[in-house]
């Protein structure tokens, strides 16, 4: 019987067998496969991208308000509140109400949250290393230049 990760790898494998596949399909599936690999066997494995995005923001901006977190993560306040509740239950964050303005709630990463962040960062490094195996430094520089141009094109389109 196929496990969940085998099923999730099926689509990217199909791309390798197809002719005339646009680059965007490779980029999309590569990104999804990268994060599935990084997050596999992690307590965060089954969590939404929004939850992971919040976790990432908090690890870099410890002590921001819940409102700022919602804005930066581009999520609704109720979604952030529900996710923070789960993160608190998992021991990844703690919330503190401002003593001067009870409407403000600050969110802090716990030591357990920092440990999980370090694990995720190391998995990212290892996955990146595997992903780029056999690719020369020159090819990496060419790839980065092309991806930068593509990102710039998309940002210019989004700004117009």
N, C-alpha and C positions, 0 to 999 in steps of 0.2 A: 504494500500500500504506500502511496506517495505521501510524504509529509508536506506540511505547509510551505516550507522553503523550496522544495522541488517544484511545487505548483507555481510559486512566484517566479521561478527562474525560467519557466517554460516560454513565456513571451519573448524575453531577450534572446533565447536560443533560436526561436523562429526567425528573428531578424537576421541572424547570421546565415540563414539558408535562403533568404530572399534577395532578389536583385532589385536595383533601383529604389532603395530605401532612403528617404530623406534624412539628412543629418539630425534633424530635430527628434526623430524617433530613437536614434541611438543615444542622444543626449538624455532624453526622458528616461529611457529604460536603464541606462547606466547610472543615472542619479538615484533612481528607485532601488536598484540592486546594491549600490554603494551603501545606502542607509539601512537596507535590510541586513546587510552583512555586518555593519557597525553595531546595529542594535540587537542582533541575534543573541540569545541567551542573556539578555540584560533584563533587569526588573522593568525597564522602560520599554521593552520590546513591543508590547501590545498597545502602546500609547499613541495618541494622534500626533500628527505633525505640529499642530498648534501647541500641544502640551510640551513637546520637545523644544519648540521655538521659545516658549516661555522659560523653560529651564535654561536654555542657552543664554537668553537675555539676563536672567537673574545671576547666572554664574559670572557674568561680566559687569553687571551693574547692581551689585548687592545693596539692598536697602532702598530700592526705589519704591514709590507708592504703587498701590494696586491699580490706580487710575493710569499712571505712567506705563505700567506693564501692559495694560490692555491696549493703550495707544500704540506702543512700540510693537507689540505682537500682532496688531491689527485684528484683535478679537473683541467680542462684546464683553461688557462687564460681567454679566451672568456666567458666561463661559469661563472667564478668568477666575471668578469666585469659585466655581465648581471644581476647576482644575487645581486651584490652590488648596482646596479642602482635601483633595486626593493626595496632593504632594505633601501636605502636613501629615496626613495619616501614614504616608510612606516614610516620614521622617526626613524629607529632603529640604523642606523650608519651614520657617516659622514666621508668623505675622505678629506685628505689634501695632497697637493703636497709638496715635500721637496723643500725648498727654495734654497738649495745648489745643489741638483741633481734633476732636473725637471722630470727625468724618474721614480723616486721613489714616490709612493703614499702610504701614511699611512692611515690605517683604524681604526676608533675609534667608540666604542659603545656610543650611546647617553643615556640620562637618561631614555627615553622611552624604549630603548633597554634593559637597566638594569632592569627596571620594568617587562618587558616581561620575561626576564630570571628568575627573582624571582618567577613569576607565574608558569613558566614551572618547576622550581625546586620543588616548593611546590606540584604541581600536581604529579611529580615523586614520592615524598615522600608518598603522599596519595595513589597513585596507588600501590606502593610497599607494603604499609601497608595492603591494601585490598587483594593483591595477596598472601601475606604470612599469612593471617588470618587462624587460626586453625592449624598452623604448629609450632611445638615446637622448642625451641632454639636448642635442640640436632639435630632435623631434618634439621634445617637451616644450622647448621655447617656441617652436612653430605652432604647436597646438595651443599654447597659452595666447599667442598673438591672435590666432584665428578666433578663439573663444572671446577674447576681449573685444574684438571687432563686432562679433555677433551680439554681445551684451550691450555694447554701445548703440548698435542699430536698434535694438529693442527698447533701450532707455530713451533714445531720441524719439522713437515712435510713440512711446507712452507719454512723453512730455508735450507732444504736439496736439 
